Amino acid sequence: MRTQLTFAPTAVHALSTHDQRGLLLYDLDRAAGTLLVRRHGALTHNLYLDDLTGRLVTLRLAERHRHWPASTSPLLLITAHTAFAPSYPRVGAETINRPLRRLGHQVGRLHRDRILDAARHNCDPLHLVRLFGIHPCTAMTYPYVAHPGRFRPDVIAL
């Protein structure tokens, strides 16, 4: 179940391993279908859960309660090692990456491919910023890659 829950946010919402490791239970609003993604500094991104990801979150919460009903960890993703640790450590990056690698996927590649796919359909960088919560400078690179013949090189930057 954890593998499915880490695959869907990456493939659908372009969440990185770091983003997933920091997801908090109290940032999840299942009634509204949203999840707040907290990033470095004051950056946050409000993620609107699709049906698949929403169902996977619900199943993961049920599984979490079944395995660790007394866990007080505020993190959405926990393991047997992190469920009762007093400092509430995040799951390791390998906890997310290893099962996906066994299936032939890499989180970083899925993350980039998802953003690139969105840029192919809509080359507006602001759309990418709003959709994925990425930095505007990062968002500017994807339309150039998705539509190489559409943009002329900047002669000033050369």
N, CA, C and O atoms as a GROMACS GRO file, in nm:
protein
  632
    1MET      N    1   0.083  -0.119   0.000
    1MET     CA    2   0.000   0.000   0.000
    1MET      C    3   0.087   0.125   0.000
    1MET      O    4   0.056   0.222  -0.069
    2ARG      N    5   0.196   0.124   0.078
    2ARG     CA    6   0.283   0.242   0.083
    2ARG      C    7   0.345   0.270  -0.053
    2ARG      O    8   0.364   0.386  -0.090
    3THR      N    9   0.378   0.164  -0.128
    3THR     CA   10   0.436   0.184  -0.260
    3THR      C   11   0.338   0.255  -0.352
    3THR      O   12   0.376   0.346  -0.426
    4GLN      N   13   0.212   0.215  -0.347
    4GLN     CA   14   0.111   0.280  -0.430
    4GLN      C   15   0.093   0.425  -0.389
    4GLN      O   16   0.078   0.513  -0.474
    5LEU      N   17   0.094   0.450  -0.259
    5LEU     CA   18   0.075   0.587  -0.211
    5LEU      C   19   0.194   0.676  -0.244
    5LEU      O   20   0.178   0.797  -0.256
    6THR      N   21   0.312   0.621  -0.257
    6THR     CA   22   0.426   0.704  -0.296
    6THR      C   23   0.436   0.717  -0.448
    6THR      O   24   0.491   0.816  -0.497
    7PHE      N   25   0.384   0.620  -0.522
    7PHE     CA   26   0.386   0.629  -0.668
    7PHE      C   27   0.287   0.734  -0.719
    7PHE      O   28   0.322   0.816  -0.803
    8ALA      N   29   0.165   0.732  -0.668
    8ALA     CA   30   0.060   0.822  -0.718
    8ALA      C   31   0.093   0.970  -0.699
    8ALA      O   32   0.079   1.046  -0.795
    9PRO      N   33   0.138   1.015  -0.580
    9PRO     CA   34   0.170   1.157  -0.569
    9PRO      C   35   0.286   1.200  -0.659
    9PRO      O   36   0.294   1.316  -0.699
   10THR      N   37   0.376   1.108  -0.689
   10THR     CA   38   0.486   1.141  -0.778
   10THR      C   39   0.439   1.147  -0.923
   10THR      O   40   0.467   1.243  -0.994
   11ALA      N   41   0.367   1.044  -0.966
   11ALA     CA   42   0.325   1.035  -1.106
   11ALA      C   43   0.213   1.132  -1.141
   11ALA      O   44   0.205   1.179  -1.254
   12VAL      N   45   0.127   1.163  -1.045
   12VAL     CA   46   0.014   1.251  -1.073
   12VAL      C   47   0.043   1.396  -1.034
   12VAL      O   48   0.013   1.488  -1.110
   13HIS      N   49   0.102   1.415  -0.915
   13HIS     CA   50   0.120   1.550  -0.862
   13HIS      C   51   0.265   1.598  -0.861
   13HIS      O   52   0.293   1.708  -0.814
   14ALA      N   53   0.356   1.518  -0.912
   14ALA     CA   54   0.499   1.552  -0.922
   14ALA      C   55   0.561   1.585  -0.787
   14ALA      O   56   0.642   1.677  -0.777
   15LEU      N   57   0.524   1.511  -0.682
   15LEU     CA   58   0.586   1.533  -0.552
   15LEU      C   59   0.719   1.460  -0.546
   15LEU      O   60   0.730   1.345  -0.589
   16SER      N   61   0.818   1.526  -0.494
   16SER     CA   62   0.951   1.464  -0.480
   16SER      C   63   0.953   1.376  -0.356
   16SER      O   64   0.861   1.377  -0.274
   17THR      N   65   1.059   1.300  -0.344
   17THR     CA   66   1.078   1.216  -0.226
   17THR      C   67   1.081   1.303  -0.101
   17THR      O   68   1.020   1.269   0.000
   18HIS      N   69   1.152   1.414  -0.108
   18HIS     CA   70   1.162   1.504   0.007
   18HIS      C   71   1.023   1.557   0.046
   18HIS      O   72   0.990   1.564   0.165
   19ASP      N   73   0.943   1.595  -0.053
   19ASP     CA   74   0.808   1.644  -0.024
   19ASP      C   75   0.726   1.537   0.047
   19ASP      O   76   0.658   1.566   0.145
   20GLN      N   77   0.732   1.414  -0.002
   20GLN     CA   78   0.651   1.306   0.055
   20GLN      C   79   0.694   1.272   0.196
   20GLN      O   80   0.610   1.240   0.280
   21ARG      N   81   0.823   1.278   0.222
   21ARG     CA   82   0.872   1.246   0.356
   21ARG      C   83   0.823   1.344   0.461
   21ARG      O   84   0.815   1.310   0.578
   22GLY      N   85   0.790   1.468   0.419
   22GLY     CA   86   0.749   1.570   0.514
   22GLY      C   87   0.599   1.592   0.524
   22GLY      O   88   0.556   1.684   0.593
   23LEU      N   89   0.518   1.510   0.456
   23LEU     CA   90   0.372   1.528   0.461
   23LEU      C   91   0.320   1.505   0.602
   23LEU      O   92   0.354   1.405   0.667
   24LEU      N   93   0.238   1.597   0.649
   24LEU     CA   94   0.185   1.590   0.786
   24LEU      C   95   0.037   1.555   0.786
   24LEU      O   96  -0.038   1.597   0.698
   25LEU      N   97  -0.004   1.478   0.887
   25LEU     CA   98  -0.144   1.437   0.898
   25LEU      C   99  -0.237   1.556   0.911
   25LEU      O  100  -0.344   1.558   0.849
   26TYR      N  101  -0.199   1.656   0.990
   26TYR     CA  102  -0.290   1.768   1.011
   26TYR      C  103  -0.296   1.863   0.892
   26TYR      O  104  -0.376   1.957   0.892
   27ASP      N  105  -0.214   1.840   0.790
   27ASP     CA  106  -0.223   1.917   0.665
   27ASP      C  107  -0.317   1.850   0.564
   27ASP      O  108  -0.341   1.904   0.456
   28LEU      N  109  -0.368   1.734   0.600
   28LEU     CA  110  -0.460   1.660   0.514
   28LEU      C  111  -0.604   1.699   0.549
   28LEU      O  112  -0.645   1.688   0.665
   29ASP      N  113  -0.678   1.742   0.451
   29ASP     CA  114  -0.820   1.773   0.468
   29ASP      C  115  -0.896   1.683   0.372
   29ASP      O  116  -0.917   1.717   0.256
   30ARG      N  117  -0.938   1.566   0.422
   30ARG     CA  118  -1.005   1.470   0.335
   30ARG      C  119  -1.141   1.519   0.290
   30ARG      O  120  -1.185   1.486   0.180
   31ALA      N  121  -1.210   1.598   0.371
   31ALA     CA  122  -1.341   1.650   0.333
   31ALA      C  123  -1.329   1.743   0.212
   31ALA      O  124  -1.411   1.738   0.121
   32ALA      N  125  -1.226   1.826   0.212
   32ALA     CA  126  -1.205   1.919   0.100
   32ALA      C  127  -1.122   1.856  -0.011
   32ALA      O  128  -1.114   1.909  -0.122
   33GLY      N  129  -1.060   1.741   0.018
   33GLY     CA  130  -0.977   1.674  -0.082
   33GLY      C  131  -0.847   1.746  -0.109
   33GLY      O  132  -0.799   1.750  -0.222
   34THR      N  133  -0.788   1.804  -0.003
   34THR     CA  134  -0.663   1.879  -0.020
   34THR      C  135  -0.556   1.828   0.076
   34THR      O  136  -0.585   1.768   0.179
   35LEU      N  137  -0.434   1.855   0.039
   35LEU     CA  138  -0.319   1.823   0.121
   35LEU      C  139  -0.218   1.935   0.105
   35LEU      O  140  -0.179   1.968  -0.007
   36LEU      N  141  -0.177   1.993   0.215
   36LEU     CA  142  -0.080   2.102   0.211
   36LEU      C  143   0.060   2.042   0.210
   36LEU      O  144   0.095   1.962   0.296
   37VAL      N  145   0.139   2.082   0.113
   37VAL     CA  146   0.278   2.036   0.101
   37VAL      C  147   0.366   2.150   0.148
   37VAL      O  148   0.367   2.258   0.088
   38ARG      N  149   0.441   2.126   0.255
   38ARG     CA  150   0.530   2.228   0.310
   38ARG      C  151   0.669   2.206   0.253
   38ARG      O  152   0.723   2.095   0.256
   39ARG      N  153   0.726   2.314   0.203
   39ARG     CA  154   0.860   2.306   0.144
   39ARG      C  155   0.954   2.398   0.219
   39ARG      O  156   0.914   2.466   0.313
   40HIS      N  157   1.080   2.401   0.177
   40HIS     CA  158   1.182   2.482   0.243
   40HIS      C  159   1.135   2.625   0.263
   40HIS      O  160   1.068   2.682   0.178
   41GLY      N  161   1.170   2.681   0.376
   41GLY     CA  162   1.131   2.819   0.406
   41GLY      C  163   0.982   2.827   0.430
   41GLY      O  164   0.924   2.741   0.497
   42ALA      N  165   0.920   2.927   0.375
   42ALA     CA  166   0.776   2.946   0.393
   42ALA      C  167   0.696   2.897   0.272
   42ALA      O  168   0.576   2.922   0.263
   43LEU      N  169   0.761   2.827   0.179
   43LEU     CA  170   0.692   2.780   0.060
   43LEU      C  171   0.595   2.667   0.095
   43LEU      O  172   0.633   2.569   0.158
   44THR      N  173   0.472   2.682   0.053
   44THR     CA  174   0.374   2.576   0.068
   44THR      C  175   0.299   2.561  -0.064
   44THR      O  176   0.294   2.654  -0.145
   45HIS      N  177   0.243   2.446  -0.083
   45HIS     CA  178   0.166   2.419  -0.204
   45HIS      C  179   0.043   2.341  -0.163
   45HIS      O  180   0.053   2.236  -0.098
   46ASN      N  181  -0.074   2.391  -0.201
   46ASN     CA  182  -0.199   2.323  -0.171
   46ASN      C  183  -0.229   2.225  -0.283
   46ASN      O  184  -0.255   2.265  -0.397
   47LEU      N  185  -0.224   2.099  -0.250
   47LEU     CA  186  -0.242   1.993  -0.348
   47LEU      C  187  -0.388   1.947  -0.346
   47LEU      O  188  -0.441   1.912  -0.240
   48TYR      N  189  -0.453   1.947  -0.461
   48TYR     CA  190  -0.591   1.900  -0.472
   48TYR      C  191  -0.586   1.753  -0.511
   48TYR      O  192  -0.542   1.718  -0.621
   49LEU      N  193  -0.631   1.667  -0.421
   49LEU     CA  194  -0.620   1.523  -0.441
   49LEU      C  195  -0.718   1.473  -0.545
   49LEU      O  196  -0.838   1.504  -0.539
   50ASP      N  197  -0.669   1.397  -0.640
   50ASP     CA  198  -0.757   1.330  -0.735
   50ASP      C  199  -0.820   1.210  -0.667
   50ASP      O  200  -0.782   1.177  -0.554
   51ASP      N  201  -0.914   1.144  -0.732
   51ASP     CA  202  -0.985   1.032  -0.670
   51ASP      C  203  -0.891   0.919  -0.631
   51ASP      O  204  -0.902   0.864  -0.521
   52LEU      N  205  -0.798   0.884  -0.719
   52LEU     CA  206  -0.705   0.775  -0.690
   52LEU      C  207  -0.619   0.806  -0.569
   52LEU      O  208  -0.611   0.725  -0.477
   53THR      N  209  -0.556   0.922  -0.568
   53THR     CA  210  -0.469   0.957  -0.455
   53THR      C  211  -0.549   0.969  -0.327
   53THR      O  212  -0.502   0.927  -0.221
   54GLY      N  213  -0.670   1.024  -0.334
   54GLY     CA  214  -0.755   1.034  -0.215
   54GLY      C  215  -0.790   0.897  -0.159
   54GLY      O  216  -0.788   0.877  -0.037
   55ARG      N  217  -0.823   0.803  -0.247
   55ARG     CA  218  -0.853   0.666  -0.200
   55ARG      C  219  -0.729   0.601  -0.139
   55ARG      O  220  -0.739   0.533  -0.037
   56LEU      N  221  -0.613   0.621  -0.202
   56LEU     CA  222  -0.490   0.561  -0.149
   56LEU      C  223  -0.454   0.619  -0.013
   56LEU      O  224  -0.406   0.547   0.074
   57VAL      N  225  -0.476   0.749   0.006
   57VAL     CA  226  -0.451   0.811   0.137
   57VAL      C  227  -0.543   0.750   0.241
   57VAL      O  228  -0.500   0.718   0.352
   58THR      N  229  -0.670   0.734   0.207
   58THR     CA  230  -0.766   0.675   0.301
   58THR      C  231  -0.726   0.532   0.337
   58THR      O  232  -0.731   0.494   0.454
   59LEU      N  233  -0.687   0.453   0.237
   59LEU     CA  234  -0.644   0.316   0.264
   59LEU      C  235  -0.517   0.313   0.349
   59LEU      O  236  -0.503   0.228   0.437
   60ARG      N  237  -0.424   0.404   0.322
   60ARG     CA  238  -0.300   0.409   0.400
   60ARG      C  239  -0.327   0.448   0.544
   60ARG      O  240  -0.264   0.394   0.636
   61LEU      N  241  -0.421   0.540   0.567
   61LEU     CA  242  -0.455   0.579   0.703
   61LEU      C  243  -0.519   0.462   0.779
   61LEU      O  244  -0.492   0.443   0.897
   62ALA      N  245  -0.602   0.385   0.711
   62ALA     CA  246  -0.662   0.266   0.774
   62ALA      C  247  -0.554   0.163   0.807
   62ALA      O  248  -0.556   0.102   0.914
   63GLU      N  249  -0.461   0.144   0.714
   63GLU     CA  250  -0.350   0.051   0.736
   63GLU      C  251  -0.262   0.099   0.852
   63GLU      O  252  -0.218   0.019   0.935
   64ARG      N  253  -0.236   0.227   0.855
   64ARG     CA  254  -0.156   0.286   0.964
   64ARG      C  255  -0.223   0.261   1.098
   64ARG      O  256  -0.158   0.222   1.195
   65HIS      N  257  -0.353   0.283   1.105
   65HIS     CA  258  -0.426   0.263   1.230
   65HIS      C  259  -0.428   0.115   1.270
   65HIS      O  260  -0.422   0.082   1.388
   66ARG      N  261  -0.437   0.027   1.172
   66ARG     CA  262  -0.438  -0.116   1.200
   66ARG      C  263  -0.303  -0.162   1.254
   66ARG      O  264  -0.298  -0.243   1.347
   67HIS      N  265  -0.192  -0.113   1.198
   67HIS     CA  266  -0.058  -0.156   1.239
   67HIS      C  267  -0.008  -0.083   1.364
   67HIS      O  268   0.051  -0.144   1.452
   68TRP      N  269  -0.032   0.049   1.371
   68TRP     CA  270   0.023   0.130   1.479
   68TRP      C  271  -0.086   0.221   1.537
   68TRP      O  272  -0.078   0.343   1.520
   69PRO      N  273  -0.186   0.166   1.604
   69PRO     CA  274  -0.298   0.249   1.652
   69PRO      C  275  -0.257   0.352   1.757
   69PRO      O  276  -0.324   0.454   1.773
   70ALA      N  277  -0.150   0.327   1.829
   70ALA     CA  278  -0.109   0.419   1.934
   70ALA      C  279  -0.002   0.518   1.890
   70ALA      O  280   0.049   0.594   1.972
   71SER      N  281   0.033   0.519   1.762
   71SER     CA  282   0.137   0.610   1.714
   71SER      C  283   0.089   0.754   1.722
   71SER      O  284  -0.024   0.787   1.684
   72THR      N  285   0.177   0.840   1.771
   72THR     CA  286   0.146   0.983   1.779
   72THR      C  287   0.226   1.064   1.677
   72THR      O  288   0.228   1.187   1.684
   73SER      N  289   0.289   0.996   1.584
   73SER     CA  290   0.369   1.065   1.483
   73SER      C  291   0.277   1.153   1.397
   73SER      O  292   0.174   1.106   1.350
   74PRO      N  293   0.315   1.279   1.376
   74PRO     CA  294   0.233   1.367   1.294
   74PRO      C  295   0.253   1.347   1.144
   74PRO      O  296   0.185   1.410   1.063
   75LEU      N  297   0.346   1.258   1.107
   75LEU     CA  298   0.378   1.237   0.966
   75LEU      C  299   0.280   1.140   0.901
   75LEU      O  300   0.234   1.045   0.964
   76LEU      N  301   0.250   1.165   0.775
   76LEU     CA  302   0.158   1.078   0.702
   76LEU      C  303   0.223   0.943   0.672
   76LEU      O  304   0.160   0.839   0.690
   77LEU      N  305   0.347   0.945   0.628
   77LEU     CA  306   0.418   0.821   0.597
   77LEU      C  307   0.506   0.781   0.715
   77LEU      O  308   0.597   0.854   0.754
   78ILE      N  309   0.476   0.665   0.772
   78ILE     CA  310   0.557   0.613   0.882
   78ILE      C  311   0.586   0.466   0.856
   78ILE      O  312   0.522   0.402   0.774
   79THR      N  313   0.685   0.416   0.927
   79THR     CA  314   0.720   0.274   0.922
   79THR      C  315   0.725   0.223   1.065
   79THR      O  316   0.701   0.298   1.160
   80ALA      N  317   0.755   0.096   1.079
   80ALA     CA  318   0.765   0.039   1.213
   80ALA      C  319   0.876   0.108   1.294
   80ALA      O  320   0.867   0.116   1.416
   81HIS      N  321   0.978   0.157   1.226
   81HIS     CA  322   1.089   0.224   1.295
   81HIS      C  323   1.056   0.367   1.334
   81HIS      O  324   1.109   0.417   1.433
   82THR      N  325   0.969   0.432   1.260
   82THR     CA  326   0.941   0.573   1.287
   82THR      C  327   0.809   0.595   1.360
   82THR      O  328   0.783   0.706   1.408
   83ALA      N  329   0.726   0.492   1.371
   83ALA     CA  330   0.592   0.510   1.429
   83ALA      C  331   0.595   0.553   1.574
   83ALA      O  332   0.511   0.632   1.617
   84PHE      N  333   0.691   0.503   1.651
   84PHE     CA  334   0.693   0.532   1.794
   84PHE      C  335   0.819   0.603   1.841
   84PHE      O  336   0.841   0.618   1.961
   85ALA      N  337   0.902   0.648   1.748
   85ALA     CA  338   1.023   0.720   1.786
   85ALA      C  339   0.984   0.854   1.846
   85ALA      O  340   0.901   0.925   1.789
   86PRO      N  341   1.042   0.891   1.960
   86PRO     CA  342   1.000   1.014   2.029
   86PRO      C  343   1.031   1.142   1.951
   86PRO      O  344   0.965   1.244   1.974
   87SER      N  345   1.129   1.140   1.861
   87SER     CA  346   1.164   1.262   1.788
   87SER      C  347   1.087   1.275   1.656
   87SER      O  348   1.109   1.370   1.581
   88TYR      N  349   0.998   1.180   1.627
   88TYR     CA  350   0.919   1.179   1.505
   88TYR      C  351   1.005   1.192   1.380
   88TYR      O  352   0.987   1.286   1.302
   89PRO      N  353   1.098   1.100   1.360
   89PRO     CA  354   1.182   1.110   1.240
   89PRO      C  355   1.102   1.081   1.114
   89PRO      O  356   1.002   1.009   1.118
   90ARG      N  357   1.147   1.138   1.003
   90ARG     CA  358   1.084   1.110   0.875
   90ARG      C  359   1.130   0.974   0.826
   90ARG      O  360   1.236   0.926   0.864
   91VAL      N  361   1.050   0.913   0.740
   91VAL     CA  362   1.095   0.788   0.679
   91VAL      C  363   1.215   0.820   0.592
   91VAL      O  364   1.228   0.932   0.541
   92GLY      N  365   1.301   0.723   0.574
   92GLY     CA  366   1.418   0.744   0.490
   92GLY      C  367   1.378   0.756   0.343
   92GLY      O  368   1.274   0.704   0.302
   93ALA      N  369   1.460   0.821   0.266
   93ALA     CA  370   1.433   0.836   0.124
   93ALA      C  371   1.428   0.700   0.056
   93ALA      O  372   1.351   0.680  -0.039
   94GLU      N  373   1.507   0.606   0.103
   94GLU     CA  374   1.508   0.472   0.044
   94GLU      C  375   1.377   0.399   0.069
   94GLU      O  376   1.341   0.309  -0.008
   95THR      N  377   1.305   0.434   0.174
   95THR     CA  378   1.174   0.373   0.200
   95THR      C  379   1.078   0.404   0.086
   95THR      O  380   0.991   0.323   0.054
   96ILE      N  381   1.093   0.519   0.026
   96ILE     CA  382   1.009   0.558  -0.087
   96ILE      C  383   1.070   0.511  -0.219
   96ILE      O  384   0.999   0.460  -0.306
   97ASN      N  385   1.200   0.526  -0.233
   97ASN     CA  386   1.266   0.498  -0.361
   97ASN      C  387   1.281   0.349  -0.393
   97ASN      O  388   1.260   0.308  -0.507
   98ARG      N  389   1.316   0.269  -0.295
   98ARG     CA  390   1.349   0.128  -0.321
   98ARG      C  391   1.232   0.050  -0.382
   98ARG      O  392   1.253  -0.018  -0.482
   99PRO      N  393   1.110   0.056  -0.327
   99PRO     CA  394   1.001  -0.021  -0.389
   99PRO      C  395   0.970   0.025  -0.532
   99PRO      O  396   0.933  -0.057  -0.616
  100LEU      N  397   0.984   0.153  -0.558
  100LEU     CA  398   0.958   0.202  -0.693
  100LEU      C  399   1.067   0.158  -0.790
  100LEU      O  400   1.039   0.129  -0.906
  101ARG      N  401   1.190   0.154  -0.742
  101ARG     CA  402   1.301   0.107  -0.828
  101ARG      C  403   1.281  -0.039  -0.866
  101ARG      O  404   1.313  -0.080  -0.978
  102ARG      N  405   1.227  -0.119  -0.772
  102ARG     CA  406   1.200  -0.259  -0.803
  102ARG      C  407   1.098  -0.272  -0.916
  102ARG      O  408   1.100  -0.370  -0.991
  103LEU      N  409   1.010  -0.172  -0.928
  103LEU     CA  410   0.910  -0.172  -1.035
  103LEU      C  411   0.962  -0.104  -1.162
  103LEU      O  412   0.889  -0.093  -1.260
  104GLY      N  413   1.088  -0.058  -1.159
  104GLY     CA  414   1.148   0.003  -1.276
  104GLY      C  415   1.126   0.154  -1.285
  104GLY      O  416   1.142   0.211  -1.393
  105HIS      N  417   1.092   0.217  -1.175
  105HIS     CA  418   1.067   0.361  -1.176
  105HIS      C  419   1.166   0.433  -1.085
  105HIS      O  420   1.221   0.375  -0.992
  106GLN      N  421   1.186   0.560  -1.114
  106GLN     CA  422   1.268   0.646  -1.028
  106GLN      C  423   1.185   0.770  -0.996
  106GLN      O  424   1.126   0.831  -1.085
  107VAL      N  425   1.181   0.807  -0.870
  107VAL     CA  426   1.099   0.920  -0.828
  107VAL      C  427   1.140   1.048  -0.901
  107VAL      O  428   1.053   1.121  -0.948
  108GLY      N  429   1.267   1.075  -0.911
  108GLY     CA  430   1.314   1.196  -0.978
  108GLY      C  431   1.271   1.201  -1.124
  108GLY      O  432   1.231   1.306  -1.174
  109ARG      N  433   1.281   1.088  -1.191
  109ARG     CA  434   1.243   1.083  -1.332
  109ARG      C  435   1.091   1.098  -1.347
  109ARG      O  436   1.045   1.170  -1.437
  110LEU      N  437   1.014   1.033  -1.261
  110LEU     CA  438   0.868   1.048  -1.266
  110LEU      C  439   0.828   1.193  -1.240
  110LEU      O  440   0.739   1.247  -1.306
  111HIS      N  441   0.895   1.256  -1.145
  111HIS     CA  442   0.869   1.396  -1.110
  111HIS      C  443   0.890   1.486  -1.233
  111HIS      O  444   0.802   1.565  -1.268
  112ARG      N  445   1.004   1.472  -1.296
  112ARG     CA  446   1.035   1.555  -1.414
  112ARG      C  447   0.944   1.523  -1.532
  112ARG      O  448   0.899   1.614  -1.602
  113ASP      N  449   0.916   1.395  -1.554
  113ASP     CA  450   0.831   1.356  -1.665
  113ASP      C  451   0.689   1.408  -1.650
  113ASP      O  452   0.625   1.444  -1.748
  114ARG      N  453   0.640   1.412  -1.528
  114ARG     CA  454   0.503   1.462  -1.505
  114ARG      C  455   0.494   1.611  -1.535
  114ARG      O  456   0.398   1.656  -1.598
  115ILE      N  457   0.593   1.687  -1.491
  115ILE     CA  458   0.594   1.831  -1.519
  115ILE      C  459   0.613   1.855  -1.668
  115ILE      O  460   0.548   1.944  -1.724
  116LEU      N  461   0.699   1.778  -1.732
  116LEU     CA  462   0.721   1.792  -1.876
  116LEU      C  463   0.594   1.760  -1.954
  116LEU      O  464   0.564   1.827  -2.053
  117ASP      N  465   0.521   1.660  -1.912
  117ASP     CA  466   0.396   1.625  -1.978
  117ASP      C  467   0.295   1.739  -1.968
  117ASP      O  468   0.227   1.771  -2.065
  118ALA      N  469   0.286   1.800  -1.851
  118ALA     CA  470   0.196   1.914  -1.835
  118ALA      C  471   0.241   2.032  -1.922
  118ALA      O  472   0.157   2.104  -1.976
  119ALA      N  473   0.372   2.051  -1.935
  119ALA     CA  474   0.424   2.160  -2.019
  119ALA      C  475   0.396   2.135  -2.167
  119ALA      O  476   0.380   2.230  -2.243
  120ARG      N  477   0.388   2.010  -2.207
  120ARG     CA  478   0.354   1.980  -2.346
  120ARG      C  479   0.210   2.021  -2.378
  120ARG      O  480   0.180   2.062  -2.490
  121HIS      N  481   0.122   2.010  -2.279
  121HIS     CA  482  -0.019   2.044  -2.299
  121HIS      C  483  -0.048   2.192  -2.278
  121HIS      O  484  -0.138   2.248  -2.341
  122ASN      N  485   0.029   2.255  -2.191
  122ASN     CA  486   0.008   2.398  -2.163
  122ASN      C  487   0.145   2.457  -2.135
  122ASN      O  488   0.205   2.430  -2.030
  123CYS      N  489   0.196   2.538  -2.226
  123CYS     CA  490   0.333   2.587  -2.213
  123CYS      C  491   0.343   2.714  -2.129
  123CYS      O  492   0.445   2.783  -2.133
  124ASP      N  493   0.240   2.746  -2.053
  124ASP     CA  494   0.243   2.862  -1.965
  124ASP      C  495   0.316   2.826  -1.835
  124ASP      O  496   0.267   2.742  -1.760
  125PRO      N  497   0.429   2.888  -1.806
  125PRO     CA  498   0.502   2.856  -1.682
  125PRO      C  499   0.420   2.885  -1.556
  125PRO      O  500   0.436   2.815  -1.456
  126LEU      N  501   0.334   2.986  -1.559
  126LEU     CA  502   0.251   3.014  -1.441
  126LEU      C  503   0.156   2.899  -1.412
  126LEU      O  504   0.126   2.870  -1.296
  127HIS      N  505   0.110   2.833  -1.516
  127HIS     CA  506   0.025   2.715  -1.497
  127HIS      C  507   0.102   2.606  -1.422
  127HIS      O  508   0.049   2.541  -1.333
  128LEU      N  509   0.228   2.587  -1.460
  128LEU     CA  510   0.310   2.486  -1.394
  128LEU      C  511   0.338   2.523  -1.249
  128LEU      O  512   0.340   2.436  -1.162
  129VAL      N  513   0.358   2.651  -1.222
  129VAL     CA  514   0.381   2.697  -1.085
  129VAL      C  515   0.259   2.667  -1.000
  129VAL      O  516   0.270   2.614  -0.890
  130ARG      N  517   0.141   2.702  -1.052
  130ARG     CA  518   0.017   2.678  -0.976
  130ARG      C  519  -0.014   2.530  -0.960
  130ARG      O  520  -0.057   2.487  -0.853
  131LEU      N  521   0.009   2.453  -1.064
  131LEU     CA  522  -0.026   2.311  -1.063
  131LEU      C  523   0.065   2.229  -0.972
  131LEU      O  524   0.018   2.141  -0.899
  132PHE      N  525   0.195   2.258  -0.977
  132PHE     CA  526   0.291   2.174  -0.903
  132PHE      C  527   0.360   2.246  -0.788
  132PHE      O  528   0.431   2.182  -0.710
  133GLY      N  529   0.342   2.375  -0.776
  133GLY     CA  530   0.406   2.448  -0.668
  133GLY      C  531   0.556   2.458  -0.684
  133GLY      O  532   0.629   2.467  -0.585
  134ILE      N  533   0.605   2.456  -0.809
  134ILE     CA  534   0.749   2.465  -0.832
  134ILE      C  535   0.791   2.611  -0.843
  134ILE      O  536   0.707   2.699  -0.864
  135HIS      N  537   0.918   2.635  -0.830
  135HIS     CA  538   0.972   2.770  -0.837
  135HIS      C  539   0.955   2.824  -0.980
  135HIS      O  540   0.970   2.748  -1.076
  136PRO      N  541   0.925   2.953  -0.995
  136PRO     CA  542   0.907   3.010  -1.129
  136PRO      C  543   1.027   2.989  -1.223
  136PRO      O  544   1.008   2.966  -1.342
  137CYS      N  545   1.148   2.997  -1.170
  137CYS     CA  546   1.266   2.975  -1.256
  137CYS      C  547   1.268   2.832  -1.310
  137CYS      O  548   1.304   2.809  -1.425
  138THR      N  549   1.230   2.738  -1.226
  138THR     CA  550   1.223   2.599  -1.270
  138THR      C  551   1.113   2.583  -1.374
  138THR      O  552   1.131   2.514  -1.475
  139ALA      N  553   1.000   2.648  -1.349
  139ALA     CA  554   0.886   2.638  -1.441
  139ALA      C  555   0.920   2.694  -1.579
  139ALA      O  556   0.864   2.648  -1.679
  140MET      N  557   1.008   2.791  -1.585
  140MET     CA  558   1.045   2.852  -1.714
  140MET      C  559   1.120   2.754  -1.804
  140MET      O  560   1.114   2.768  -1.926
  141THR      N  561   1.190   2.659  -1.748
  141THR     CA  562   1.270   2.568  -1.831
  141THR      C  563   1.186   2.464  -1.903
  141THR      O  564   1.221   2.421  -2.013
  142TYR      N  565   1.075   2.422  -1.843
  142TYR     CA  566   0.997   2.313  -1.901
  142TYR      C  567   0.932   2.347  -2.036
  142TYR      O  568   0.936   2.261  -2.125
  143PRO      N  569   0.873   2.464  -2.057
  143PRO     CA  570   0.818   2.493  -2.191
  143PRO      C  571   0.923   2.490  -2.302
  143PRO      O  572   0.894   2.449  -2.414
  144TYR      N  573   1.045   2.534  -2.271
  144TYR     CA  574   1.152   2.530  -2.371
  144TYR      C  575   1.186   2.386  -2.410
  144TYR      O  576   1.211   2.357  -2.526
  145VAL      N  577   1.187   2.299  -2.313
  145VAL     CA  578   1.218   2.159  -2.340
  145VAL      C  579   1.100   2.090  -2.410
  145VAL      O  580   1.120   2.010  -2.500
  146ALA      N  581   0.978   2.122  -2.368
  146ALA     CA  582   0.860   2.058  -2.425
  146ALA      C  583   0.832   2.104  -2.568
  146ALA      O  584   0.779   2.028  -2.648
  147HIS      N  585   0.867   2.228  -2.599
  147HIS     CA  586   0.841   2.285  -2.732
  147HIS      C  587   0.968   2.352  -2.785
  147HIS      O  588   0.974   2.474  -2.794
  148PRO      N  589   1.070   2.274  -2.821
  148PRO     CA  590   1.199   2.334  -2.859
  148PRO      C  591   1.192   2.423  -2.983
  148PRO      O  592   1.267   2.520  -2.991
  149GLY      N  593   1.106   2.394  -3.077
  149GLY     CA  594   1.100   2.475  -3.198
  149GLY      C  595   1.014   2.600  -3.184
  149GLY      O  596   1.012   2.684  -3.274
  150ARG      N  597   0.945   2.612  -3.076
  150ARG     CA  598   0.852   2.723  -3.057
  150ARG      C  599   0.919   2.849  -3.002
  150ARG      O  600   0.869   2.960  -3.022
  151PHE      N  601   1.029   2.833  -2.935
  151PHE     CA  602   1.096   2.947  -2.872
  151PHE      C  603   1.229   2.971  -2.937
  151PHE      O  604   1.303   2.877  -2.966
  152ARG      N  605   1.261   3.098  -2.959
  152ARG     CA  606   1.391   3.135  -3.013
  152ARG      C  607   1.490   3.148  -2.898
  152ARG      O  608   1.450   3.182  -2.787
  153PRO      N  609   1.616   3.122  -2.924
  153PRO     CA  610   1.716   3.142  -2.819
  153PRO      C  611   1.728   3.290  -2.784
  153PRO      O  612   1.712   3.377  -2.870
  154ASP      N  613   1.756   3.318  -2.661
  154ASP     CA  614   1.774   3.455  -2.613
  154ASP      C  615   1.914   3.500  -2.650
  154ASP      O  616   2.011   3.451  -2.592
  155VAL      N  617   1.926   3.593  -2.744
  155VAL     CA  618   2.057   3.637  -2.792
  155VAL      C  619   2.133   3.715  -2.685
  155VAL      O  620   2.256   3.720  -2.689
  156ILE      N  621   2.063   3.777  -2.592
  156ILE     CA  622   2.131   3.851  -2.486
  156ILE      C  623   2.202   3.755  -2.391
  156ILE      O  624   2.311   3.785  -2.343
  157ALA      N  625   2.140   3.640  -2.364
  157ALA     CA  626   2.199   3.542  -2.273
  157ALA      C  627   2.317   3.470  -2.336
  157ALA      O  628   2.400   3.413  -2.266
  158LEU      N  629   2.326   3.472  -2.469
  158LEU     CA  630   2.436   3.403  -2.536
  158LEU      C  631   2.558   3.487  -2.522
  158LEU      O  632   2.664   3.449  -2.571
   0.00000   0.00000   0.00000
